[in-house]
Amino acid sequence: MRTDRCALVLAALAACLSSDCLMAQKQEKPGYTDTPVIPGQTWRVHDSERPHPPVVDPGPAPAQGAVPADAILLFGGKPEHLANWRGGGGDAKWEVADGAMQVNGSGDIQTREEFGDCQLHVEWASPAKVEGSSQGRGNSGVFFFGRYEVKVLDSYENVTYADGQAAALYGQYPPLVNACRRPGEWQSYDIVFRAPRFDAEGKLLAPAMITVLHNGIVVHAQRELLGTTNHRSAPGYTAHGPSGPIRLQDHGNPVRYRNIWVRRLASDPAPAGEGR
């Protein structure tokens, strides 16, 4: 009888160890193995086996920078700057304090004004207090036309699927390197975005093109987007107009933003009569 009990205890212990090992493997390799293959690649969307970019220390965070003379200021740290944004039910409801606006569970916000080809500067910080892991840690995003996302995530010593980490073109391309600073420190994205072109029948003439600098380091250089950036599904294009809003995502984490400005490129002139 005692032998049988020992055998049962050992079997239960082995099962627990096996379960712990499986959980550890899942934590070490977050992602999926049942999603579609990304067009033109060998990797699946959010592939758990996709290699992670090397880590590069971007150096200390500089002070908040100046705004170019020809830029449109979208958020400069004052509560009245929220008027440049709207939420799902009307006005933007994010909190503003200490020169930054913070995700607060009220939903995504997007610019009232629309943009096509542009240069965007945005500074963001994940919460200093680390909570969660993988996609549950400092999650947000910067979207062009409300559909092409540059991922915001706390990727400092935080493993997630490669095409979902900070500065990834979500679900399509990881950044060339992981240039994340520590949680709570200010980070910057400088993005040059060229909108896709469609003909009168809605056929794609030219894909969207994007260049991204994360904390001053090039992580995407004139990368062609494969279409909308989706969760667990393949990208593709749906025809839309020449301009659209810039959206910031509320993913349930208190991410902060500051010093957001945009410059229209020569191929995207301001509408007639629009002031600077």
Steps between C-alpha positions, in 0.01 A plus 500: 500500500783738597674422170183584307470832684861586419438417136194727493691785664787465254258491206324813625833675549610405149174633358548830684858530379389423146226764526748753635739422215226547243399829660860615503532413132189702424639794695836474323337477157177699502315510171307265274551203270153493341486840330531572125840526334589863431504562123852488360644362824557161657367612838146486629325805644631536860712188446631366832813369324593824325843624617506808719702806397826566686487746786672836453542757780380832354666707773328728753175671414548864392287785624176570317594642162387809315228504233600588140363830371296333224357224720143464626504456876266219600588488869741724686416422860204728571141387572369719217707295254253214546270706279712376207375148573169323525389175659239247403219699659614849411772690686817322611486405870861406573660646814750784471759554773865605523514587131378162377172334413431152628287207392224463759256239373278745312591351160718586202543859389570634153584833341214717384712595202595248232840441344646313206875498434659640814781507754381421852685549827357346817647442844360230731574327827380166634407481870796512738338229711533177306180296489416216264712347228511459122211696346363587844784739586495864391288425193381775265552593135533780246272455199498679164160517330381315811624174347882491456660450841846565640492307826551663838600249769732467797757276330776552756584145615145400405467216250204496264451386141751679280251679272318639806783660695574871527546671160376193310272548202241295678447151364738559209859600586702511823732801538859451389611539862339534842583857605271518804591698808406392852137511616394853591767668287399717206538352153457653157375394162584700189298360213488588131180360354401488135135410449398227256363597159185357341346556160140609440382138515672437833793299359828540691751699296772539765522361855552712809866566580637567847828592663523488880767624741462375857696714745701632206586154365372386161282192550313506164639658183250563221311185586201409284193424706309192389165656589314559822675382815280232657490275804534133406391554139678566172546857377330639194395829345155652481473817295464824692545871451828694476497609864388369837534558875794410721378279784646411840386175655350438842595138571431521871853597611571853634744602226591870486555722195653844451653729235304377198533691177457428130630651178320461171732392223500675164284226350230571761424874490272647763136550395432844352456766765643294785706700744823402660 
